[in-house]
Amino acid sequence: MEKKSYVKVKCHECGNEQNVFGRASTEVKCTKCNAVLALPTGGKAHIKAEIIELI
Ligand SMILES: [Zn+2]
């Protein structure tokens, strides 16, 4: 099975949906409200938003 490298997430603050790279090396913020969606951990990103699907 192919590994998925992106996740589609839904922002807890505003409901905006966007794609986040699963191994993000920098903080990922919501494009609409600027809430933090993912934090870098040195490996797999820590996703703070609701994960809808792996893409
Ligand atoms: Zn948001």
mmCIF file of the protein (N, C-alpha, C, O) and its ligand, coordinates in Angstrom:
data_MODEL
# 
_entry.id   MODEL 
# 
loop_
_entity.id 
_entity.type 
_entity.pdbx_number_of_molecules 
1 polymer     1 
2 non-polymer 1 
# 
_entity_poly.entity_id                      1 
_entity_poly.type                           'polypeptide(L)' 
_entity_poly.nstd_linkage                   no 
_entity_poly.nstd_monomer                   no 
_entity_poly.pdbx_seq_one_letter_code       MEKKSYVKVKCHECGNEQNVFGRASTEVKCTKCNAVLALPTGGKAHIKAEIIELI 
_entity_poly.pdbx_seq_one_letter_code_can   MEKKSYVKVKCHECGNEQNVFGRASTEVKCTKCNAVLALPTGGKAHIKAEIIELI 
_entity_poly.pdbx_strand_id                 A 
# 
loop_
_entity_poly_seq.entity_id 
_entity_poly_seq.num 
_entity_poly_seq.mon_id 
_entity_poly_seq.hetero 
1 1  MET n 
1 2  GLU n 
1 3  LYS n 
1 4  LYS n 
1 5  SER n 
1 6  TYR n 
1 7  VAL n 
1 8  LYS n 
1 9  VAL n 
1 10 LYS n 
1 11 CYS n 
1 12 HIS n 
1 13 GLU n 
1 14 CYS n 
1 15 GLY n 
1 16 ASN n 
1 17 GLU n 
1 18 GLN n 
1 19 ASN n 
1 20 VAL n 
1 21 PHE n 
1 22 GLY n 
1 23 ARG n 
1 24 ALA n 
1 25 SER n 
1 26 THR n 
1 27 GLU n 
1 28 VAL n 
1 29 LYS n 
1 30 CYS n 
1 31 THR n 
1 32 LYS n 
1 33 CYS n 
1 34 ASN n 
1 35 ALA n 
1 36 VAL n 
1 37 LEU n 
1 38 ALA n 
1 39 LEU n 
1 40 PRO n 
1 41 THR n 
1 42 GLY n 
1 43 GLY n 
1 44 LYS n 
1 45 ALA n 
1 46 HIS n 
1 47 ILE n 
1 48 LYS n 
1 49 ALA n 
1 50 GLU n 
1 51 ILE n 
1 52 ILE n 
1 53 GLU n 
1 54 LEU n 
1 55 ILE n 
# 
loop_
_struct_asym.id 
_struct_asym.entity_id 
A 1 
B 2 
# 
loop_
_chem_comp.id 
_chem_comp.type 
_chem_comp.mon_nstd_flag 
ALA 'L-peptide linking' y 
ARG 'L-peptide linking' y 
ASN 'L-peptide linking' y 
CYS 'L-peptide linking' y 
GLN 'L-peptide linking' y 
GLU 'L-peptide linking' y 
GLY 'peptide linking'   y 
HIS 'L-peptide linking' y 
ILE 'L-peptide linking' y 
LEU 'L-peptide linking' y 
LYS 'L-peptide linking' y 
MET 'L-peptide linking' y 
PHE 'L-peptide linking' y 
PRO 'L-peptide linking' y 
SER 'L-peptide linking' y 
THR 'L-peptide linking' y 
TYR 'L-peptide linking' y 
VAL 'L-peptide linking' y 
ZN  non-polymer         . 
# 
_pdbx_entity_nonpoly.entity_id   2 
_pdbx_entity_nonpoly.name        ? 
_pdbx_entity_nonpoly.comp_id     ZN 
# 
_pdbx_nonpoly_scheme.asym_id         B 
_pdbx_nonpoly_scheme.entity_id       2 
_pdbx_nonpoly_scheme.mon_id          ZN 
_pdbx_nonpoly_scheme.ndb_seq_num     1 
_pdbx_nonpoly_scheme.pdb_seq_num     101 
_pdbx_nonpoly_scheme.auth_seq_num    101 
_pdbx_nonpoly_scheme.pdb_mon_id      ZN 
_pdbx_nonpoly_scheme.auth_mon_id     ZN 
_pdbx_nonpoly_scheme.pdb_strand_id   A 
_pdbx_nonpoly_scheme.pdb_ins_code    . 
# 
loop_
_atom_site.group_PDB 
_atom_site.id 
_atom_site.type_symbol 
_atom_site.label_atom_id 
_atom_site.label_alt_id 
_atom_site.label_comp_id 
_atom_site.label_asym_id 
_atom_site.label_entity_id 
_atom_site.label_seq_id 
_atom_site.pdbx_PDB_ins_code 
_atom_site.Cartn_x 
_atom_site.Cartn_y 
_atom_site.Cartn_z 
_atom_site.occupancy 
_atom_site.B_iso_or_equiv 
_atom_site.pdbx_formal_charge 
_atom_site.auth_seq_id 
_atom_site.auth_comp_id 
_atom_site.auth_asym_id 
_atom_site.auth_atom_id 
_atom_site.pdbx_PDB_model_num 
ATOM   1   N  N  . MET A 1 1  ? 0.826   -1.203 0.000  1.00 0.00 ? 1   MET A N  1 
ATOM   2   C  CA . MET A 1 1  ? 0.000   0.000  0.000  1.00 0.00 ? 1   MET A CA 1 
ATOM   3   C  C  . MET A 1 1  ? 0.865   1.260  0.000  1.00 0.00 ? 1   MET A C  1 
ATOM   4   O  O  . MET A 1 1  ? 1.887   1.338  0.682  1.00 0.00 ? 1   MET A O  1 
ATOM   5   N  N  . GLU A 1 2  ? 0.435   2.212  -0.763 1.00 0.00 ? 2   GLU A N  1 
ATOM   6   C  CA . GLU A 1 2  ? 1.172   3.467  -0.876 1.00 0.00 ? 2   GLU A CA 1 
ATOM   7   C  C  . GLU A 1 2  ? 0.943   4.321  0.366  1.00 0.00 ? 2   GLU A C  1 
ATOM   8   O  O  . GLU A 1 2  ? -0.177  4.418  0.867  1.00 0.00 ? 2   GLU A O  1 
ATOM   9   N  N  . LYS A 1 3  ? 1.995   4.925  0.847  1.00 0.00 ? 3   LYS A N  1 
ATOM   10  C  CA . LYS A 1 3  ? 1.851   5.791  2.021  1.00 0.00 ? 3   LYS A CA 1 
ATOM   11  C  C  . LYS A 1 3  ? 1.254   7.128  1.619  1.00 0.00 ? 3   LYS A C  1 
ATOM   12  O  O  . LYS A 1 3  ? 1.629   7.723  0.610  1.00 0.00 ? 3   LYS A O  1 
ATOM   13  N  N  . LYS A 1 4  ? 0.330   7.574  2.422  1.00 0.00 ? 4   LYS A N  1 
ATOM   14  C  CA . LYS A 1 4  ? -0.282  8.879  2.167  1.00 0.00 ? 4   LYS A CA 1 
ATOM   15  C  C  . LYS A 1 4  ? 0.583   9.948  2.817  1.00 0.00 ? 4   LYS A C  1 
ATOM   16  O  O  . LYS A 1 4  ? 1.034   9.802  3.953  1.00 0.00 ? 4   LYS A O  1 
ATOM   17  N  N  . SER A 1 5  ? 0.800   11.005 2.086  1.00 0.00 ? 5   SER A N  1 
ATOM   18  C  CA . SER A 1 5  ? 1.679   12.033 2.645  1.00 0.00 ? 5   SER A CA 1 
ATOM   19  C  C  . SER A 1 5  ? 0.940   13.323 2.992  1.00 0.00 ? 5   SER A C  1 
ATOM   20  O  O  . SER A 1 5  ? 1.501   14.211 3.633  1.00 0.00 ? 5   SER A O  1 
ATOM   21  N  N  . TYR A 1 6  ? -0.301  13.422 2.575  1.00 0.00 ? 6   TYR A N  1 
ATOM   22  C  CA . TYR A 1 6  ? -1.066  14.617 2.914  1.00 0.00 ? 6   TYR A CA 1 
ATOM   23  C  C  . TYR A 1 6  ? -2.333  14.224 3.667  1.00 0.00 ? 6   TYR A C  1 
ATOM   24  O  O  . TYR A 1 6  ? -2.891  13.148 3.454  1.00 0.00 ? 6   TYR A O  1 
ATOM   25  N  N  . VAL A 1 7  ? -2.768  15.101 4.534  1.00 0.00 ? 7   VAL A N  1 
ATOM   26  C  CA . VAL A 1 7  ? -4.047  14.880 5.193  1.00 0.00 ? 7   VAL A CA 1 
ATOM   27  C  C  . VAL A 1 7  ? -4.946  16.081 4.944  1.00 0.00 ? 7   VAL A C  1 
ATOM   28  O  O  . VAL A 1 7  ? -4.499  17.228 4.930  1.00 0.00 ? 7   VAL A O  1 
ATOM   29  N  N  . LYS A 1 8  ? -6.221  15.786 4.750  1.00 0.00 ? 8   LYS A N  1 
ATOM   30  C  CA . LYS A 1 8  ? -7.184  16.878 4.653  1.00 0.00 ? 8   LYS A CA 1 
ATOM   31  C  C  . LYS A 1 8  ? -7.714  17.110 6.062  1.00 0.00 ? 8   LYS A C  1 
ATOM   32  O  O  . LYS A 1 8  ? -8.192  16.181 6.713  1.00 0.00 ? 8   LYS A O  1 
ATOM   33  N  N  . VAL A 1 9  ? -7.629  18.338 6.523  1.00 0.00 ? 9   VAL A N  1 
ATOM   34  C  CA . VAL A 1 9  ? -8.064  18.641 7.883  1.00 0.00 ? 9   VAL A CA 1 
ATOM   35  C  C  . VAL A 1 9  ? -9.130  19.735 7.893  1.00 0.00 ? 9   VAL A C  1 
ATOM   36  O  O  . VAL A 1 9  ? -9.273  20.517 6.953  1.00 0.00 ? 9   VAL A O  1 
ATOM   37  N  N  . LYS A 1 10 ? -9.857  19.750 8.984  1.00 0.00 ? 10  LYS A N  1 
ATOM   38  C  CA . LYS A 1 10 ? -10.884 20.770 9.161  1.00 0.00 ? 10  LYS A CA 1 
ATOM   39  C  C  . LYS A 1 10 ? -10.536 21.579 10.393 1.00 0.00 ? 10  LYS A C  1 
ATOM   40  O  O  . LYS A 1 10 ? -10.350 21.030 11.479 1.00 0.00 ? 10  LYS A O  1 
ATOM   41  N  N  . CYS A 1 11 ? -10.452 22.868 10.219 1.00 0.00 ? 11  CYS A N  1 
ATOM   42  C  CA . CYS A 1 11 ? -10.091 23.761 11.316 1.00 0.00 ? 11  CYS A CA 1 
ATOM   43  C  C  . CYS A 1 11 ? -11.174 23.764 12.394 1.00 0.00 ? 11  CYS A C  1 
ATOM   44  O  O  . CYS A 1 11 ? -12.361 23.893 12.094 1.00 0.00 ? 11  CYS A O  1 
ATOM   45  N  N  . HIS A 1 12 ? -10.751 23.622 13.646 1.00 0.00 ? 12  HIS A N  1 
ATOM   46  C  CA . HIS A 1 12 ? -11.712 23.626 14.749 1.00 0.00 ? 12  HIS A CA 1 
ATOM   47  C  C  . HIS A 1 12 ? -12.325 25.011 14.953 1.00 0.00 ? 12  HIS A C  1 
ATOM   48  O  O  . HIS A 1 12 ? -13.447 25.140 15.444 1.00 0.00 ? 12  HIS A O  1 
ATOM   49  N  N  . GLU A 1 13 ? -11.587 26.023 14.577 1.00 0.00 ? 13  GLU A N  1 
ATOM   50  C  CA . GLU A 1 13 ? -12.038 27.387 14.843 1.00 0.00 ? 13  GLU A CA 1 
ATOM   51  C  C  . GLU A 1 13 ? -13.077 27.884 13.844 1.00 0.00 ? 13  GLU A C  1 
ATOM   52  O  O  . GLU A 1 13 ? -14.090 28.467 14.229 1.00 0.00 ? 13  GLU A O  1 
ATOM   53  N  N  . CYS A 1 14 ? -12.816 27.648 12.551 1.00 0.00 ? 14  CYS A N  1 
ATOM   54  C  CA . CYS A 1 14 ? -13.694 28.245 11.536 1.00 0.00 ? 14  CYS A CA 1 
ATOM   55  C  C  . CYS A 1 14 ? -14.290 27.239 10.562 1.00 0.00 ? 14  CYS A C  1 
ATOM   56  O  O  . CYS A 1 14 ? -15.121 27.606 9.731  1.00 0.00 ? 14  CYS A O  1 
ATOM   57  N  N  . GLY A 1 15 ? -13.881 25.973 10.650 1.00 0.00 ? 15  GLY A N  1 
ATOM   58  C  CA . GLY A 1 15 ? -14.477 24.965 9.773  1.00 0.00 ? 15  GLY A CA 1 
ATOM   59  C  C  . GLY A 1 15 ? -13.856 24.897 8.394  1.00 0.00 ? 15  GLY A C  1 
ATOM   60  O  O  . GLY A 1 15 ? -14.282 24.098 7.561  1.00 0.00 ? 15  GLY A O  1 
ATOM   61  N  N  . ASN A 1 16 ? -12.852 25.724 8.142  1.00 0.00 ? 16  ASN A N  1 
ATOM   62  C  CA . ASN A 1 16 ? -12.161 25.709 6.861  1.00 0.00 ? 16  ASN A CA 1 
ATOM   63  C  C  . ASN A 1 16 ? -11.453 24.372 6.645  1.00 0.00 ? 16  ASN A C  1 
ATOM   64  O  O  . ASN A 1 16 ? -10.822 23.842 7.560  1.00 0.00 ? 16  ASN A O  1 
ATOM   65  N  N  . GLU A 1 17 ? -11.560 23.837 5.441  1.00 0.00 ? 17  GLU A N  1 
ATOM   66  C  CA . GLU A 1 17 ? -10.874 22.588 5.128  1.00 0.00 ? 17  GLU A CA 1 
ATOM   67  C  C  . GLU A 1 17 ? -9.670  22.873 4.247  1.00 0.00 ? 17  GLU A C  1 
ATOM   68  O  O  . GLU A 1 17 ? -9.772  23.614 3.270  1.00 0.00 ? 17  GLU A O  1 
ATOM   69  N  N  . GLN A 1 18 ? -8.535  22.289 4.589  1.00 0.00 ? 18  GLN A N  1 
ATOM   70  C  CA . GLN A 1 18 ? -7.355  22.455 3.746  1.00 0.00 ? 18  GLN A CA 1 
ATOM   71  C  C  . GLN A 1 18 ? -6.437  21.255 3.880  1.00 0.00 ? 18  GLN A C  1 
ATOM   72  O  O  . GLN A 1 18 ? -6.543  20.482 4.832  1.00 0.00 ? 18  GLN A O  1 
ATOM   73  N  N  . ASN A 1 19 ? -5.546  21.106 2.935  1.00 0.00 ? 19  ASN A N  1 
ATOM   74  C  CA . ASN A 1 19 ? -4.616  19.982 2.933  1.00 0.00 ? 19  ASN A CA 1 
ATOM   75  C  C  . ASN A 1 19 ? -3.328  20.363 3.644  1.00 0.00 ? 19  ASN A C  1 
ATOM   76  O  O  . ASN A 1 19 ? -2.788  21.453 3.455  1.00 0.00 ? 19  ASN A O  1 
ATOM   77  N  N  . VAL A 1 20 ? -2.852  19.440 4.464  1.00 0.00 ? 20  VAL A N  1 
ATOM   78  C  CA . VAL A 1 20 ? -1.627  19.673 5.216  1.00 0.00 ? 20  VAL A CA 1 
ATOM   79  C  C  . VAL A 1 20 ? -0.655  18.535 4.922  1.00 0.00 ? 20  VAL A C  1 
ATOM   80  O  O  . VAL A 1 20 ? -1.032  17.363 4.940  1.00 0.00 ? 20  VAL A O  1 
ATOM   81  N  N  . PHE A 1 21 ? 0.587   18.890 4.653  1.00 0.00 ? 21  PHE A N  1 
ATOM   82  C  CA . PHE A 1 21 ? 1.612   17.877 4.431  1.00 0.00 ? 21  PHE A CA 1 
ATOM   83  C  C  . PHE A 1 21 ? 1.864   17.141 5.742  1.00 0.00 ? 21  PHE A C  1 
ATOM   84  O  O  . PHE A 1 21 ? 2.100   17.770 6.774  1.00 0.00 ? 21  PHE A O  1 
ATOM   85  N  N  . GLY A 1 22 ? 1.817   15.829 5.704  1.00 0.00 ? 22  GLY A N  1 
ATOM   86  C  CA . GLY A 1 22 ? 1.925   15.015 6.913  1.00 0.00 ? 22  GLY A CA 1 
ATOM   87  C  C  . GLY A 1 22 ? 3.272   15.078 7.607  1.00 0.00 ? 22  GLY A C  1 
ATOM   88  O  O  . GLY A 1 22 ? 3.391   14.688 8.768  1.00 0.00 ? 22  GLY A O  1 
ATOM   89  N  N  . ARG A 1 23 ? 4.276   15.559 6.916  1.00 0.00 ? 23  ARG A N  1 
ATOM   90  C  CA . ARG A 1 23 ? 5.596   15.695 7.534  1.00 0.00 ? 23  ARG A CA 1 
ATOM   91  C  C  . ARG A 1 23 ? 6.044   17.143 7.490  1.00 0.00 ? 23  ARG A C  1 
ATOM   92  O  O  . ARG A 1 23 ? 7.199   17.449 7.196  1.00 0.00 ? 23  ARG A O  1 
ATOM   93  N  N  . ALA A 1 24 ? 5.120   18.010 7.785  1.00 0.00 ? 24  ALA A N  1 
ATOM   94  C  CA . ALA A 1 24 ? 5.414   19.440 7.762  1.00 0.00 ? 24  ALA A CA 1 
ATOM   95  C  C  . ALA A 1 24 ? 6.571   19.750 8.703  1.00 0.00 ? 24  ALA A C  1 
ATOM   96  O  O  . ALA A 1 24 ? 6.603   19.259 9.831  1.00 0.00 ? 24  ALA A O  1 
ATOM   97  N  N  . SER A 1 25 ? 7.518   20.563 8.246  1.00 0.00 ? 25  SER A N  1 
ATOM   98  C  CA . SER A 1 25 ? 8.667   20.911 9.081  1.00 0.00 ? 25  SER A CA 1 
ATOM   99  C  C  . SER A 1 25 ? 8.497   22.292 9.695  1.00 0.00 ? 25  SER A C  1 
ATOM   100 O  O  . SER A 1 25 ? 9.338   22.753 10.467 1.00 0.00 ? 25  SER A O  1 
ATOM   101 N  N  . THR A 1 26 ? 7.407   22.938 9.344  1.00 0.00 ? 26  THR A N  1 
ATOM   102 C  CA . THR A 1 26 ? 7.097   24.227 9.954  1.00 0.00 ? 26  THR A CA 1 
ATOM   103 C  C  . THR A 1 26 ? 5.643   24.198 10.413 1.00 0.00 ? 26  THR A C  1 
ATOM   104 O  O  . THR A 1 26 ? 4.854   23.365 9.968  1.00 0.00 ? 26  THR A O  1 
ATOM   105 N  N  . GLU A 1 27 ? 5.309   25.105 11.293 1.00 0.00 ? 27  GLU A N  1 
ATOM   106 C  CA . GLU A 1 27 ? 3.944   25.203 11.781 1.00 0.00 ? 27  GLU A CA 1 
ATOM   107 C  C  . GLU A 1 27 ? 3.010   25.493 10.608 1.00 0.00 ? 27  GLU A C  1 
ATOM   108 O  O  . GLU A 1 27 ? 3.312   26.340 9.768  1.00 0.00 ? 27  GLU A O  1 
ATOM   109 N  N  . VAL A 1 28 ? 1.881   24.796 10.549 1.00 0.00 ? 28  VAL A N  1 
ATOM   110 C  CA . VAL A 1 28 ? 0.913   25.047 9.492  1.00 0.00 ? 28  VAL A CA 1 
ATOM   111 C  C  . VAL A 1 28 ? -0.287  25.747 10.106 1.00 0.00 ? 28  VAL A C  1 
ATOM   112 O  O  . VAL A 1 28 ? -0.855  25.290 11.098 1.00 0.00 ? 28  VAL A O  1 
ATOM   113 N  N  . LYS A 1 29 ? -0.663  26.866 9.494  1.00 0.00 ? 29  LYS A N  1 
ATOM   114 C  CA . LYS A 1 29 ? -1.789  27.626 10.031 1.00 0.00 ? 29  LYS A CA 1 
ATOM   115 C  C  . LYS A 1 29 ? -2.951  27.635 9.056  1.00 0.00 ? 29  LYS A C  1 
ATOM   116 O  O  . LYS A 1 29 ? -2.782  27.503 7.844  1.00 0.00 ? 29  LYS A O  1 
ATOM   117 N  N  . CYS A 1 30 ? -4.133  27.794 9.626  1.00 0.00 ? 30  CYS A N  1 
ATOM   118 C  CA . CYS A 1 30 ? -5.347  27.898 8.826  1.00 0.00 ? 30  CYS A CA 1 
ATOM   119 C  C  . CYS A 1 30 ? -5.241  29.115 7.918  1.00 0.00 ? 30  CYS A C  1 
ATOM   120 O  O  . CYS A 1 30 ? -4.842  30.196 8.350  1.00 0.00 ? 30  CYS A O  1 
ATOM   121 N  N  . THR A 1 31 ? -5.607  28.922 6.650  1.00 0.00 ? 31  THR A N  1 
ATOM   122 C  CA . THR A 1 31 ? -5.493  30.036 5.709  1.00 0.00 ? 31  THR A CA 1 
ATOM   123 C  C  . THR A 1 31 ? -6.563  31.097 5.958  1.00 0.00 ? 31  THR A C  1 
ATOM   124 O  O  . THR A 1 31 ? -6.451  32.225 5.479  1.00 0.00 ? 31  THR A O  1 
ATOM   125 N  N  . LYS A 1 32 ? -7.590  30.732 6.701  1.00 0.00 ? 32  LYS A N  1 
ATOM   126 C  CA . LYS A 1 32 ? -8.677  31.700 6.933  1.00 0.00 ? 32  LYS A CA 1 
ATOM   127 C  C  . LYS A 1 32 ? -8.567  32.419 8.263  1.00 0.00 ? 32  LYS A C  1 
ATOM   128 O  O  . LYS A 1 32 ? -8.681  33.643 8.328  1.00 0.00 ? 32  LYS A O  1 
ATOM   129 N  N  . CYS A 1 33 ? -8.340  31.645 9.340  1.00 0.00 ? 33  CYS A N  1 
ATOM   130 C  CA . CYS A 1 33 ? -8.375  32.290 10.659 1.00 0.00 ? 33  CYS A CA 1 
ATOM   131 C  C  . CYS A 1 33 ? -7.026  32.256 11.375 1.00 0.00 ? 33  CYS A C  1 
ATOM   132 O  O  . CYS A 1 33 ? -6.896  32.798 12.472 1.00 0.00 ? 33  CYS A O  1 
ATOM   133 N  N  . ASN A 1 34 ? -6.025  31.625 10.767 1.00 0.00 ? 34  ASN A N  1 
ATOM   134 C  CA . ASN A 1 34 ? -4.675  31.619 11.326 1.00 0.00 ? 34  ASN A CA 1 
ATOM   135 C  C  . ASN A 1 34 ? -4.502  30.718 12.554 1.00 0.00 ? 34  ASN A C  1 
ATOM   136 O  O  . ASN A 1 34 ? -3.485  30.806 13.242 1.00 0.00 ? 34  ASN A O  1 
ATOM   137 N  N  . ALA A 1 35 ? -5.466  29.869 12.830 1.00 0.00 ? 35  ALA A N  1 
ATOM   138 C  CA . ALA A 1 35 ? -5.308  28.905 13.929 1.00 0.00 ? 35  ALA A CA 1 
ATOM   139 C  C  . ALA A 1 35 ? -4.246  27.882 13.527 1.00 0.00 ? 35  ALA A C  1 
ATOM   140 O  O  . ALA A 1 35 ? -4.086  27.581 12.344 1.00 0.00 ? 35  ALA A O  1 
ATOM   141 N  N  . VAL A 1 36 ? -3.526  27.356 14.503 1.00 0.00 ? 36  VAL A N  1 
ATOM   142 C  CA . VAL A 1 36 ? -2.491  26.363 14.202 1.00 0.00 ? 36  VAL A CA 1 
ATOM   143 C  C  . VAL A 1 36 ? -3.147  25.021 13.896 1.00 0.00 ? 36  VAL A C  1 
ATOM   144 O  O  . VAL A 1 36 ? -3.926  24.503 14.696 1.00 0.00 ? 36  VAL A O  1 
ATOM   145 N  N  . LEU A 1 37 ? -2.823  24.466 12.730 1.00 0.00 ? 37  LEU A N  1 
ATOM   146 C  CA . LEU A 1 37 ? -3.403  23.185 12.320 1.00 0.00 ? 37  LEU A CA 1 
ATOM   147 C  C  . LEU A 1 37 ? -2.438  22.028 12.521 1.00 0.00 ? 37  LEU A C  1 
ATOM   148 O  O  . LEU A 1 37 ? -2.862  20.902 12.783 1.00 0.00 ? 37  LEU A O  1 
ATOM   149 N  N  . ALA A 1 38 ? -1.154  22.295 12.401 1.00 0.00 ? 38  ALA A N  1 
ATOM   150 C  CA . ALA A 1 38 ? -0.165  21.224 12.552 1.00 0.00 ? 38  ALA A CA 1 
ATOM   151 C  C  . ALA A 1 38 ? 1.138   21.774 13.109 1.00 0.00 ? 38  ALA A C  1 
ATOM   152 O  O  . ALA A 1 38 ? 1.558   22.883 12.778 1.00 0.00 ? 38  ALA A O  1 
ATOM   153 N  N  . LEU A 1 39 ? 1.765   20.978 13.958 1.00 0.00 ? 39  LEU A N  1 
ATOM   154 C  CA . LEU A 1 39 ? 3.046   21.371 14.547 1.00 0.00 ? 39  LEU A CA 1 
ATOM   155 C  C  . LEU A 1 39 ? 4.117   20.381 14.115 1.00 0.00 ? 39  LEU A C  1 
ATOM   156 O  O  . LEU A 1 39 ? 3.874   19.175 14.074 1.00 0.00 ? 39  LEU A O  1 
ATOM   157 N  N  . PRO A 1 40 ? 5.305   20.889 13.793 1.00 0.00 ? 40  PRO A N  1 
ATOM   158 C  CA . PRO A 1 40 ? 6.400   19.998 13.416 1.00 0.00 ? 40  PRO A CA 1 
ATOM   159 C  C  . PRO A 1 40 ? 6.920   19.264 14.644 1.00 0.00 ? 40  PRO A C  1 
ATOM   160 O  O  . PRO A 1 40 ? 6.975   19.836 15.733 1.00 0.00 ? 40  PRO A O  1 
ATOM   161 N  N  . THR A 1 41 ? 7.297   18.017 14.478 1.00 0.00 ? 41  THR A N  1 
ATOM   162 C  CA . THR A 1 41 ? 7.825   17.255 15.613 1.00 0.00 ? 41  THR A CA 1 
ATOM   163 C  C  . THR A 1 41 ? 9.190   16.665 15.290 1.00 0.00 ? 41  THR A C  1 
ATOM   164 O  O  . THR A 1 41 ? 9.784   15.980 16.122 1.00 0.00 ? 41  THR A O  1 
ATOM   165 N  N  . GLY A 1 42 ? 9.693   16.928 14.081 1.00 0.00 ? 42  GLY A N  1 
ATOM   166 C  CA . GLY A 1 42 ? 10.947  16.325 13.664 1.00 0.00 ? 42  GLY A CA 1 
ATOM   167 C  C  . GLY A 1 42 ? 10.696  15.112 12.787 1.00 0.00 ? 42  GLY A C  1 
ATOM   168 O  O  . GLY A 1 42 ? 11.597  14.653 12.084 1.00 0.00 ? 42  GLY A O  1 
ATOM   169 N  N  . GLY A 1 43 ? 9.514   14.606 12.824 1.00 0.00 ? 43  GLY A N  1 
ATOM   170 C  CA . GLY A 1 43 ? 9.116   13.482 11.967 1.00 0.00 ? 43  GLY A CA 1 
ATOM   171 C  C  . GLY A 1 43 ? 7.734   13.763 11.440 1.00 0.00 ? 43  GLY A C  1 
ATOM   172 O  O  . GLY A 1 43 ? 7.520   14.719 10.695 1.00 0.00 ? 43  GLY A O  1 
ATOM   173 N  N  . LYS A 1 44 ? 6.809   12.935 11.827 1.00 0.00 ? 44  LYS A N  1 
ATOM   174 C  CA . LYS A 1 44 ? 5.424   13.125 11.432 1.00 0.00 ? 44  LYS A CA 1 
ATOM   175 C  C  . LYS A 1 44 ? 4.875   14.363 12.142 1.00 0.00 ? 44  LYS A C  1 
ATOM   176 O  O  . LYS A 1 44 ? 5.090   14.543 13.340 1.00 0.00 ? 44  LYS A O  1 
ATOM   177 N  N  . ALA A 1 45 ? 4.166   15.212 11.397 1.00 0.00 ? 45  ALA A N  1 
ATOM   178 C  CA . ALA A 1 45 ? 3.612   16.412 12.006 1.00 0.00 ? 45  ALA A CA 1 
ATOM   179 C  C  . ALA A 1 45 ? 2.511   16.058 12.996 1.00 0.00 ? 45  ALA A C  1 
ATOM   180 O  O  . ALA A 1 45 ? 1.767   15.095 12.806 1.00 0.00 ? 45  ALA A O  1 
ATOM   181 N  N  . HIS A 1 46 ? 2.422   16.853 14.053 1.00 0.00 ? 46  HIS A N  1 
ATOM   182 C  CA . HIS A 1 46 ? 1.346   16.660 15.015 1.00 0.00 ? 46  HIS A CA 1 
ATOM   183 C  C  . HIS A 1 46 ? 0.148   17.477 14.546 1.00 0.00 ? 46  HIS A C  1 
ATOM   184 O  O  . HIS A 1 46 ? 0.169   18.707 14.584 1.00 0.00 ? 46  HIS A O  1 
ATOM   185 N  N  . ILE A 1 47 ? -0.893  16.780 14.103 1.00 0.00 ? 47  ILE A N  1 
ATOM   186 C  CA . ILE A 1 47 ? -2.069  17.454 13.562 1.00 0.00 ? 47  ILE A CA 1 
ATOM   187 C  C  . ILE A 1 47 ? -3.007  17.850 14.699 1.00 0.00 ? 47  ILE A C  1 
ATOM   188 O  O  . ILE A 1 47 ? -3.459  17.011 15.478 1.00 0.00 ? 47  ILE A O  1 
ATOM   189 N  N  . LYS A 1 48 ? -3.285  19.147 14.773 1.00 0.00 ? 48  LYS A N  1 
ATOM   190 C  CA . LYS A 1 48 ? -4.138  19.630 15.849 1.00 0.00 ? 48  LYS A CA 1 
ATOM   191 C  C  . LYS A 1 48 ? -5.584  19.829 15.412 1.00 0.00 ? 48  LYS A C  1 
ATOM   192 O  O  . LYS A 1 48 ? -6.473  20.011 16.243 1.00 0.00 ? 48  LYS A O  1 
ATOM   193 N  N  . ALA A 1 49 ? -5.810  19.794 14.120 1.00 0.00 ? 49  ALA A N  1 
ATOM   194 C  CA . ALA A 1 49 ? -7.157  19.989 13.617 1.00 0.00 ? 49  ALA A CA 1 
ATOM   195 C  C  . ALA A 1 49 ? -7.820  18.622 13.418 1.00 0.00 ? 49  ALA A C  1 
ATOM   196 O  O  . ALA A 1 49 ? -7.192  17.582 13.616 1.00 0.00 ? 49  ALA A O  1 
ATOM   197 N  N  . GLU A 1 50 ? -9.069  18.639 13.032 1.00 0.00 ? 50  GLU A N  1 
ATOM   198 C  CA . GLU A 1 50 ? -9.792  17.393 12.783 1.00 0.00 ? 50  GLU A CA 1 
ATOM   199 C  C  . GLU A 1 50 ? -9.373  16.796 11.447 1.00 0.00 ? 50  GLU A C  1 
ATOM   200 O  O  . GLU A 1 50 ? -9.461  17.462 10.416 1.00 0.00 ? 50  GLU A O  1 
ATOM   201 N  N  . ILE A 1 51 ? -8.920  15.557 11.458 1.00 0.00 ? 51  ILE A N  1 
ATOM   202 C  CA . ILE A 1 51 ? -8.499  14.911 10.218 1.00 0.00 ? 51  ILE A CA 1 
ATOM   203 C  C  . ILE A 1 51 ? -9.712  14.329 9.513  1.00 0.00 ? 51  ILE A C  1 
ATOM   204 O  O  . ILE A 1 51 ? -10.445 13.519 10.080 1.00 0.00 ? 51  ILE A O  1 
ATOM   205 N  N  . ILE A 1 52 ? -9.915  14.748 8.275  1.00 0.00 ? 52  ILE A N  1 
ATOM   206 C  CA . ILE A 1 52 ? -11.065 14.278 7.516  1.00 0.00 ? 52  ILE A CA 1 
ATOM   207 C  C  . ILE A 1 52 ? -10.679 13.057 6.678  1.00 0.00 ? 52  ILE A C  1 
ATOM   208 O  O  . ILE A 1 52 ? -11.385 12.048 6.680  1.00 0.00 ? 52  ILE A O  1 
ATOM   209 N  N  . GLU A 1 53 ? -9.569  13.154 5.971  1.00 0.00 ? 53  GLU A N  1 
ATOM   210 C  CA . GLU A 1 53 ? -9.120  12.006 5.193  1.00 0.00 ? 53  GLU A CA 1 
ATOM   211 C  C  . GLU A 1 53 ? -7.649  12.113 4.841  1.00 0.00 ? 53  GLU A C  1 
ATOM   212 O  O  . GLU A 1 53 ? -7.064  13.195 4.869  1.00 0.00 ? 53  GLU A O  1 
ATOM   213 N  N  . LEU A 1 54 ? -7.064  10.976 4.511  1.00 0.00 ? 54  LEU A N  1 
ATOM   214 C  CA . LEU A 1 54 ? -5.687  10.957 4.034  1.00 0.00 ? 54  LEU A CA 1 
ATOM   215 C  C  . LEU A 1 54 ? -5.735  10.979 2.519  1.00 0.00 ? 54  LEU A C  1 
ATOM   216 O  O  . LEU A 1 54 ? -6.511  10.249 1.903  1.00 0.00 ? 54  LEU A O  1 
ATOM   217 N  N  . ILE A 1 55 ? -4.901  11.822 1.920  1.00 0.00 ? 55  ILE A N  1 
ATOM   218 C  CA . ILE A 1 55 ? -4.948  11.954 0.463  1.00 0.00 ? 55  ILE A CA 1 
ATOM   219 C  C  . ILE A 1 55 ? -3.566  11.767 -0.146 1.00 0.00 ? 55  ILE A C  1 
ATOM   220 O  O  . ILE A 1 55 ? -3.413  11.844 -1.365 1.00 0.00 ? 55  ILE A O  1 
HETATM 221 ZN ZN . ZN  B 2 .  ? -9.612  28.296 10.731 1.00 0.00 2 101 ZN  A ZN 1 
# 
